[in-house]
Amino acid sequence: MNIQVSLKDIIEEMEVQFEESRSLLNIKTGEIMIVNSEDLGAAEDEEPFDHLPEWEQENRMTAIDVVENFENYIELPTKYAVNEYGIMENFSLKVRDQRMQESLLRAIKGKSAFRRFKDKIIDFEIEDQWYSYRDECFKQIAIDWCQENKINFIE
């Protein structure tokens, strides 16, 4: 493909995904689009939308384009593909201090794992290491996705 996509843009989209939306790359333009499920459903059902506010009409037009030209779009890695829980677990396993490692691994078990993990990395003053590790993991996921989909990227 002739387009070039910024890894930074892909990573930013991967970080802010919502349940009811999809992040897609238009392989013709290189533009990253966010389309919510409601607009996609309405586009598929060809529901009228001229009564909607302008910003919603724009969203619906994007959804219509996705439905009508789906071959021009590739979905970015979803939050399931990213698996931030797995990233936290792998980071925890790389911590050399046994006490810290065990505490981090306990923190990610059960409900509110993300909150407890964040509290622990603050308590242990390893936030910088965590965010560097996390950023590298996200970057690698984005690079792998680009390579799998034959997308040229710039860093």
C-alpha positions in Angstrom: 0.0 0.0 0.0 1.2 3.5 -0.8 -0.2 5.2 2.3 1.9 5.9 5.4 0.4 5.8 8.8 1.8 7.3 11.9 2.5 4.7 14.6 1.7 7.4 17.2 -1.8 7.8 15.7 -2.4 4.0 15.8 -1.2 3.7 19.3 -3.4 6.7 20.5 -6.4 5.0 19.0 -5.5 1.7 20.6 -5.4 3.5 24.0 -8.8 5.1 23.9 -11.1 2.4 22.5 -14.7 2.2 23.6 -17.0 -0.8 23.9 -19.5 0.4 21.3 -17.1 1.7 18.6 -14.6 0.4 16.1 -11.4 2.1 15.1 -10.7 1.6 11.4 -7.9 2.6 9.0 -9.0 3.8 5.6 -6.4 2.1 3.4 -7.1 4.6 0.5 -6.6 7.8 2.5 -4.6 6.7 5.6 -7.2 8.3 7.8 -8.2 6.6 11.1 -11.9 6.6 11.6 -14.0 5.8 14.7 -17.4 4.4 14.0 -19.9 3.5 16.7 -22.2 0.5 16.5 -25.4 2.6 16.5 -24.2 4.5 13.4 -23.1 1.3 11.7 -26.4 -0.4 12.4 -28.4 2.6 11.1 -26.2 2.8 8.0 -26.8 -0.9 7.3 -30.6 -0.4 7.7 -30.4 2.8 5.5 -32.2 4.8 8.2 -32.8 8.5 7.2 -30.6 10.9 9.0 -31.2 14.4 7.6 -33.0 15.3 10.9 -29.9 14.7 12.9 -27.5 17.5 14.0 -24.6 18.1 11.6 -22.0 16.3 13.7 -24.2 13.2 13.8 -24.8 13.4 10.1 -21.0 13.4 9.5 -20.7 10.3 11.8 -23.5 8.6 9.8 -21.8 9.5 6.5 -18.6 7.9 7.8 -20.6 4.8 8.8 -22.3 4.6 5.4 -18.9 4.8 3.7 -17.6 2.0 5.9 -20.6 -0.2 5.1 -20.6 0.5 1.4 -16.8 0.3 1.0 -15.8 -2.1 3.7 -12.9 -3.4 1.6 -11.2 0.0 2.0 -11.0 -0.4 5.8 -9.0 -2.4 8.2 -9.9 -2.6 11.9 -7.1 -1.4 14.2 -6.1 -3.8 17.0 -8.9 -4.0 19.5 -8.5 -3.8 23.2 -8.8 -7.6 23.2 -5.9 -7.9 20.9 -3.9 -5.4 23.0 -4.7 -7.4 26.3 -3.5 -4.8 28.7 -4.1 -7.3 31.6 -1.5 -9.6 29.9 0.9 -6.6 29.6 0.5 -5.9 33.4 1.1 -9.6 34.2 4.3 -9.7 32.0 5.6 -6.5 33.5 5.0 -7.9 37.0 6.9 -11.1 36.1 9.9 -9.0 34.9 10.2 -7.1 38.3 13.3 -8.5 39.9 12.4 -7.7 43.5 10.5 -10.8 44.7 8.4 -9.0 47.2 7.3 -6.4 44.7 6.7 -9.0 42.0 4.4 -11.0 44.3 2.6 -7.9 45.4 2.0 -6.8 41.8 0.8 -10.3 40.8 -1.6 -10.4 43.7 -2.9 -6.9 42.8 -3.9 -8.0 39.3 -6.1 -10.8 40.5 -9.9 -10.3 40.6 -12.1 -7.3 40.4 -10.5 -3.8 40.2 -7.1 -5.2 39.1 -6.2 -2.2 37.0 -6.8 0.2 40.0 -4.9 -2.0 42.4 -2.0 -2.4 40.0 -1.8 1.3 39.4 -1.8 1.9 43.2 1.1 -0.6 43.6 3.3 0.9 40.9 2.8 4.3 42.6 3.6 2.8 46.0 6.7 1.1 44.6 7.8 4.2 42.7 8.0 2.2 39.4 5.5 4.2 37.4 8.2 5.3 34.9 9.3 1.7 34.3 5.7 0.6 33.9 4.7 3.3 31.4 7.9 2.7 29.4 7.2 -1.0 29.3 3.6 -0.5 28.4 4.4 2.0 25.7 6.9 -0.4 24.1 4.3 -3.2 24.2 1.7 -1.0 22.5 4.3 0.1 19.9 5.2 -3.5 19.1 1.5 -4.4 18.8 1.0 -1.5 16.4 4.1 -2.5 14.3 3.1 -6.1 14.1 -0.4 -5.0 13.0 1.0 -2.8 10.3 3.3 -5.5 9.1 0.5 -8.1 9.0 -1.7 -5.8 7.0 1.2 -4.5 4.8 0.7 -0.9 6.0 3.7 1.4 5.7 4.3 3.3 8.9 6.3 6.1 10.2 7.5 6.5 13.8 
